[in-house]
């Protein structure tokens, strides 16, 4: 096993006592936290840099390790959480129009592949967010969160991917086999845009077309402006790298279109800062799942109510709710986030056509043209 890849970053509910024990043990190795080596990127002029790694802008301590983690695990066992959906889990999966997606270089479209993975097609550029197209969000094949819904597009169905953005290095957002396979796609590797500190990990895999950014850095690529922004989260893949690499969101500006991908985040003033600095967005991709229990998850994962607040904070014209219904990571039932989101949108008076969830595999056209059929 590659160094730094020895445990889970986020726990899931495993089936069977022994499997669950392995998953919990793997998760706690990260969540408990350890001392980290010095930060080779340390810049005293940047408040989010520390001698050991990085920190959030508006949160002194995350509080998701040690005794708090074990308290959460005890509550899950005591209360039998997460509960299974009342009528089973049958969220419909769309069959995307693969031929159309592979040919599309003119329409602005977003296709939800699952979890935090979205195929965003804008200005003739094919972008993948936090690509995960394998069975488990785990460093091992026998334990850890397993998909409840297959990826809506497999590797051989994807169009040629020009660009990949990675929000942080947790296993459900940065999957080794997925990025390796993408780097070997016919026609050449996509360019990987990653947070500060992750380029060396890609280099160990032999992936060299990688751009590493700090918060508020900008690069240009194929006519797009690519900005890396703060969000409130954390990082770790192993025993000694907690907070050692950076995390964040991606703001992509194309001619006449601005998109934002949050990855994982807790609610903070960062989103108002992003709007003030870069402007409102036409399309946001925000997590709406993996939020219970709030006493443990609040600092690191937003719930639907907070996603609605971010939609407003960023002045988003349209928002897609992601990061739900694929992996069972936390305590809410898999099918709960869309219902909670509907309630919050109604409470806020926001049109459901502006902030929506879609089926795995469904394409949302963002340029107002004719719809694309999904089977």
C-alpha positions in Angstrom: 0.0 0.0 0.0 1.2 3.5 -0.9 2.4 5.5 2.1 -0.2 8.0 3.4 -3.0 5.8 2.2 -3.6 3.6 5.2 -7.0 4.6 6.5 -10.4 6.1 5.8 -11.0 9.8 6.0 -14.8 9.4 6.5 -16.5 6.4 8.0 -19.3 4.5 6.5 -21.7 1.9 7.9 -20.2 -1.5 7.0 -22.3 -4.7 6.8 -21.3 -7.2 9.5 -19.5 -6.8 12.8 -16.0 -7.7 11.7 -16.2 -5.5 8.5 -17.7 -2.6 10.5 -14.9 -3.0 13.1 -12.3 -2.8 10.3 -13.9 0.3 8.8 -14.2 2.1 12.2 -10.6 1.3 13.1 -9.5 2.6 9.7 -11.5 5.8 10.2 -10.3 6.6 13.7 -6.7 6.5 12.6 -7.4 9.6 10.7 -10.1 11.2 12.8 -8.2 10.9 16.0 -5.4 13.0 14.5 -1.7 12.9 15.0 1.2 15.3 15.0 2.3 16.2 11.6 5.8 16.9 10.2 6.7 20.5 9.3 4.9 22.3 6.5 7.2 22.8 3.5 4.7 25.5 2.1 4.6 27.5 5.3 4.2 31.2 4.5 4.1 33.5 7.5 2.2 36.1 5.5 -0.8 33.8 5.0 -3.0 33.3 8.0 -4.3 29.9 6.9 -0.7 28.5 6.8 0.7 26.9 10.0 4.2 25.5 10.7 2.5 22.0 10.6 0.0 22.5 7.8 -3.1 24.5 7.2 -6.2 25.8 9.1 -9.6 27.2 8.3 -10.3 31.0 8.1 -13.2 31.1 10.5 -12.8 28.1 12.8 -10.1 27.6 15.4 -10.7 23.9 16.1 -12.5 21.3 14.1 -13.3 19.0 17.0 -14.0 15.9 15.0 -11.4 13.6 16.4 -10.5 11.7 19.6 -13.3 11.4 22.2 -15.9 13.1 19.9 -15.4 10.4 17.2 -15.9 7.6 19.7 -19.0 9.3 21.2 -20.5 9.4 17.7 -19.7 5.8 17.0 -21.3 4.8 20.3 -24.4 6.7 19.5 -24.7 5.1 16.1 -24.4 1.6 17.7 -26.8 2.5 20.5 -29.5 4.0 18.2 -29.1 1.7 15.2 -28.0 4.4 12.8 -28.3 5.2 10.0 -31.9 4.1 9.6 -32.7 2.5 6.3 -35.2 4.3 4.0 -38.7 3.4 4.9 -39.6 2.0 1.5 -36.1 0.7 0.5 -33.7 2.8 -1.5 -34.9 3.0 -5.0 -33.8 6.5 -6.2 -34.1 6.2 -10.0 -31.0 6.3 -12.1 -31.1 7.9 -15.5 -29.3 6.4 -18.5 -27.4 9.4 -19.8 -27.2 10.0 -23.6 -23.6 8.9 -23.9 -23.2 9.7 -27.6 -24.5 13.3 -27.0 -22.2 13.8 -24.0 -19.2 12.6 -25.9 -19.9 14.8 -28.9 -20.9 17.9 -26.9 -18.6 20.9 -27.2 -21.1 23.7 -27.6 -23.8 23.3 -24.9 -23.3 24.2 -21.2 -24.4 21.2 -19.3 -23.9 19.4 -15.9 -24.3 15.6 -15.5 -24.3 14.1 -12.0 -22.3 10.9 -12.1 -22.7 10.4 -8.3 -21.6 11.7 -4.9 -19.3 14.8 -5.6 -18.5 13.8 -9.2 -20.1 16.1 -11.9 -19.3 16.2 -15.6 -19.4 20.0 -16.3 -19.3 20.9 -20.0 -18.7 24.6 -20.6 -17.1 26.6 -23.4 -16.1 23.3 -25.1 -14.2 22.1 -22.1 -15.0 18.8 -20.3 -14.4 19.2 -16.5 -14.8 16.5 -13.9 -15.2 17.4 -10.2 -13.7 15.1 -7.5 -13.9 12.1 -9.8 -14.9 8.8 -8.1 -15.8 5.9 -10.4 -15.0 2.8 -8.3 -16.8 0.7 -5.8 -15.5 2.0 -2.5 -14.4 5.2 -0.9 -11.5 3.5 0.9 -7.8 2.6 0.6 -8.7 -1.1 0.7 -11.1 -3.2 -1.4 -12.7 -5.2 1.5 -13.9 -2.5 3.9 -15.1 1.1 4.0 -18.0 2.9 2.4 -19.4 1.0 -0.6 -21.5 2.5 -3.3 -25.3 2.1 -3.2 -25.6 3.5 -6.7 -23.3 2.6 -9.5 -21.5 5.5 -11.3 -23.8 6.9 -13.9 -20.9 6.9 -16.4 -18.1 4.5 -16.6 -14.6 5.3 -17.8 -15.3 4.1 -21.4 -18.5 6.2 -21.6 -17.0 9.5 -20.5 -16.1 12.1 -23.2 -12.4 13.0 -23.3 -11.8 14.9 -20.0 -9.8 18.0 -20.4 -9.6 19.1 -16.8 -10.1 17.6 -13.3 -10.6 19.6 -10.1 -9.9 18.0 -6.7 -11.3 19.7 -3.6 -9.4 17.7 -1.0 -7.8 14.4 -0.4 -10.4 12.4 1.6 -11.1 9.0 0.0 -14.6 9.8 -1.2 -13.2 12.8 -3.2 -9.8 11.6 -4.3 -9.8 8.1 -5.6 -6.5 6.6 -6.7 -7.8 4.1 -9.3 -10.1 6.8 -10.8 -7.4 9.4 -11.3 -4.9 6.8 -12.6 -7.4 5.6 -15.2 -8.3 9.1 -16.2 -4.6 9.9 -16.6 -4.3 7.1 -19.2 -7.4 8.0 -21.2 -7.1 7.9 -25.0 -5.8 11.2 -26.3 -3.8 12.1 -23.2 -4.2 12.9 -19.5 -6.5 15.7 -18.3 -4.9 18.5 -16.4 -5.4 17.9 -12.7 -6.0 21.0 -10.5 -5.2 20.2 -6.9 -4.9 21.9 -3.5 -1.5 22.9 -2.2 0.5 19.8 -1.0 -1.2 17.2 -3.3 1.1 17.3 -6.3 3.7 15.0 -4.8 1.0 12.3 -4.2 0.1 12.5 -7.9 3.8 12.3 -8.9 4.1 9.1 -6.9 1.5 7.6 -9.2 3.3 8.9 -12.3 0.8 11.6 -13.0 2.6 14.8 -14.0 0.1 17.1 -15.6 -0.8 18.6 -12.3 -1.3 22.2 -11.2 -1.1 22.9 -7.4 -2.8 26.0 -6.0 -3.1 27.9 -2.8 -6.3 29.8 -1.8 -7.0 32.7 -4.1 -4.5 31.5 -6.7 -5.6 31.6 -10.3 -4.5 29.8 -13.5 -5.8 30.0 -17.0 -6.7 26.9 -19.0 -8.3 26.5 -22.4 -10.0 29.9 -22.2 -11.1 29.4 -18.6 -10.1 31.2 -15.5 -9.6 28.7 -12.7 -9.6 30.0 -9.1 -9.0 28.0 -5.9 -11.0 29.4 -3.0 -11.3 28.8 0.8 -14.0 26.5 2.2 -14.2 25.1 5.8 -13.1 21.5 5.9 -9.9 19.5 6.5 -7.6 16.9 5.0 -6.0 13.5 5.7 -5.3 10.2 4.1 -3.0 8.5 6.6 -1.7 8.4 10.1 0.4 11.6 10.1 -1.0 14.0 7.5 -4.0 15.6 9.2 -4.4 19.2 7.9 -1.1 18.8 6.1 -2.5 19.3 2.6 -4.9 22.1 1.7 -8.6 21.8 0.9 -10.9 24.2 -0.9 -13.5 25.0 -3.6 -13.1 25.8 -7.3 -14.5 28.9 -9.1 -14.4 28.6 -12.9 -15.0 31.6 -15.1 -15.9 31.0 -18.8 -17.1 33.6 -21.3 -20.5 34.5 -20.0 -20.7 31.7 -17.4 -19.3 31.3 -13.8 -19.4 28.0 -11.9 -18.5 27.0 -8.4 -17.8 23.6 -6.9 -17.6 23.4 -3.1 -16.3 19.8 -2.5 -16.9 19.3 1.2 -17.5 22.2 3.6 -19.0 23.5 6.8 -20.9 26.8 6.7 -18.7 29.9 7.1 -18.2 33.4 5.9 -15.9 32.1 3.2 -18.8 32.0 0.7 -19.6 35.7 1.1 -15.9 36.4 0.7 -15.8 34.4 -2.6 -18.7 36.4 -3.9 -17.2 39.7 -2.8 -13.9 38.9 -4.5 -14.9 37.0 -7.6 -18.6 37.9 -8.1 -21.8 35.9 -8.1 -22.1 32.6 -9.9 -24.4 31.2 -12.6 -24.1 27.6 -11.3 -23.0 26.2 -8.0 -22.5 22.6 -7.0 -23.0 22.3 -3.3 -23.2 19.3 -0.9 -26.6 18.6 0.6 -25.9 15.2 2.3 -23.6 13.7 5.0 -24.7 16.0 7.7 -25.9 14.1 10.8 -25.4 14.2 13.7 -25.1 18.0 13.6 -23.2 18.2 16.9 -20.4 16.3 15.2 -20.7 17.2 11.5 -21.7 20.9 11.6 -18.1 22.3 11.4 -17.2 20.2 8.4 -20.4 19.3 6.4 -23.3 21.6 5.7 -26.9 20.4 5.8 -29.7 21.4 3.3 -30.6 24.6 5.3 -26.9 25.8 5.2 -26.7 24.8 1.5 -29.6 27.2 0.8 -27.8 29.9 2.8 -24.7 29.4 0.6 -26.8 29.5 -2.5 -27.9 33.0 -1.4 -24.5 34.1 -0.1 -23.0 33.4 -3.5 -25.8 34.9 -5.5 -26.2 31.7 -7.4 -28.6 31.7 -10.3 -28.8 27.9 -10.3 -27.5 25.3 -7.8 -27.2 21.5 -8.0 -27.3 19.5 -4.8 -24.6 16.8 -4.7 -22.8 14.6 -2.2 -25.9 12.5 -1.2 -27.5 9.2 -2.0 -24.3 7.4 -3.2 -22.3 6.4 -0.1 -23.7 5.9 3.4 -21.2 8.1 5.3 -23.2 9.6 8.1 -26.4 9.1 10.1 -29.3 10.5 8.0 -31.1 8.0 5.7 -29.8 8.0 2.1 -33.0 9.4 0.7 -33.5 12.2 3.3 -31.5 15.1 1.8 -33.9 15.9 -1.1 -36.8 16.0 1.3 -35.0 18.3 3.7 -33.9 20.4 0.8 -37.5 20.8 -0.5 -38.5 22.0 3.0 -35.7 24.5 3.2 -36.3 25.9 -0.2 -40.0 26.4 0.6 -39.1 28.1 3.9 -36.7 30.4 2.1 -39.1 31.1 -0.8 -36.7 29.8 -3.5 -38.0 28.3 -6.7 -37.1 24.6 -6.9 -36.1 25.2 -10.5 -33.2 27.3 -9.2 -31.9 24.8 -6.7 -32.5 21.2 -7.5 -31.3 17.6 -7.2 -31.3 15.4 -10.2 -31.1 11.6 -10.7 -27.8 9.9 -10.9 -26.9 10.2 -14.6 -29.3 13.1 -15.4 -28.0 16.1 -17.4 -29.1 19.6 -16.5 -28.7 22.0 -19.4 -27.6 25.4 -18.2 -27.9 27.5 -21.4 -31.7 27.5 -21.8 -31.7 25.4 -24.9 -33.7 22.3 -25.7 -33.5 19.4 -23.2 -31.3 16.3 -23.7 -33.2 13.1 -23.4 -32.2 10.7 -20.6 -33.5 7.2 -20.7 
